[in-house]
Amino acid sequence: MKLFIMIGSINMALAVAIGAFGAHGLAGKVTEKMLQNWNTGAHYHIIHALALLAIGLLMSKINGSTSLLNIGGWLIVAGILFFSGSLYAMVLTGVKTWGAITPIGGVAFIAGWILVAVTAAKHL
């Protein structure tokens, strides 16, 4: 539980810094489409950093089996890395094939959210 709150907090700080870098450091240096990709990555990054905070708090509320919630949290971490990370890499390198990794992160997000829902249905 504490670990996901820490990871979520660190990711919130990173997402804010990355978003600011996109707005101030990339504007005028990359195409509008690439800037939109960056912003999409930052947007999903911040949403899922908040999700990690919520998962940590849910784990502290559930005094029992949190294994599905734990797996869900790690899937969301993987989603941040694969989804947002691939978009950041694509924009910074100009290599559009990084975009092929993005859907893997999307699937990780979906699976993570499903496990959060299953945990809530069982324990809340």
N, C-alpha and C positions, 0 to 999 in steps of 0.2 A: 504494500500500500504506500509506504513512504517513498519507495523507489519510483513509482509512477508519478507521484506528486513532484518529486525532484526532476524527473525526466520531462514532465509536462512543463514545469517552470522554466527549465533551461531551453526547451523548445519554444516557449512563448518569447523569451528574450531573443533567441535566434530568428524567429519569424518576424519580429518587429524590426530587427536590424536588417534582415534580408529584404523586407518590404521597403524600408527606407533607402537601402542601397539601390533597389530597382527604381524608385521614384527620383532619386537625386543623382545616382552614379551611372545609370544606364540610359536615362532619357537622352535622346539625340545621338546615342552611340549604337543602338540596335534598332531594327525595324519595329514598327508599331505592333506587328504580329508577334514578334519575339518578346516585346515588352508585355503584351497581353499574356503570353505563356508564363513569363516570370510572375506576373501578378496572380495568375491562377495558382501557380505553385505556392506562393506566399499565402494566398487566401486559404487553400486547403491545409497548409502547414499550421496556420494559427487556429483554425477550427479544430484540428485534431490534437494540437497541443492542449487546448481546453478540454478535449475529450479525455486525455491522459490524466489531467487533474481530477476530472469527475470520476474516472475509474479508480484512482487512488482513494478518493473519498468514499466511493461505494464499497471498496474493499474494507475500509475501516468500519462501515456500518454493518456489513454482513459478517457475523461471527460464526463462520462455518466454511464450507467448501467454496473457495474462490478460484479454483483451478481454471474454470472456463473464462472467468473474468481476467485472470492472469494471461491466458493465451490470447484473449481478445485485445488486451493492452499491448502485448508484443506484436500482434498483427497490425495494430494501429501505428506502432513505432516503425514497423517494416513499411507500412503504407507511406509514411512521411518520407522515409529514405528513398523508396522506389518512385513514388508519384512526384512529390515535390522535388526531390533530389535530381531526378532525371530531367525535369523541366529546367531547373537551375543549370545543370550541366549542358543542356542543349543550347540555352541562351548564351552562356559564357564561352562555349567552344564553337558555336555555329554548326555543330554536327547534329543534323536533324534525326539521325538514327537513334539518338538517345530517347527520342519520343516513343520508340518501340517498347521501352521498359515501363513507361507511364501506366499502361493498363494493369500491369502486375501490381503496382501500388494501389490502384483503384479496387482490384479484387481483394487485396489485403484489408483495405478500409471496410469494404462490404462485409467480409467475413468477421472482422473485429466487431463491427456494430451488431451483427447477428448474435455473436456470443454475449455481448453486453445485454441484448434483449432477452436471450435465453436465461441468463443469470438473474435478471430482474424478475422474469416470470416465475422462477423457482424460489427466489429468496425475499422478494419485497412484497 
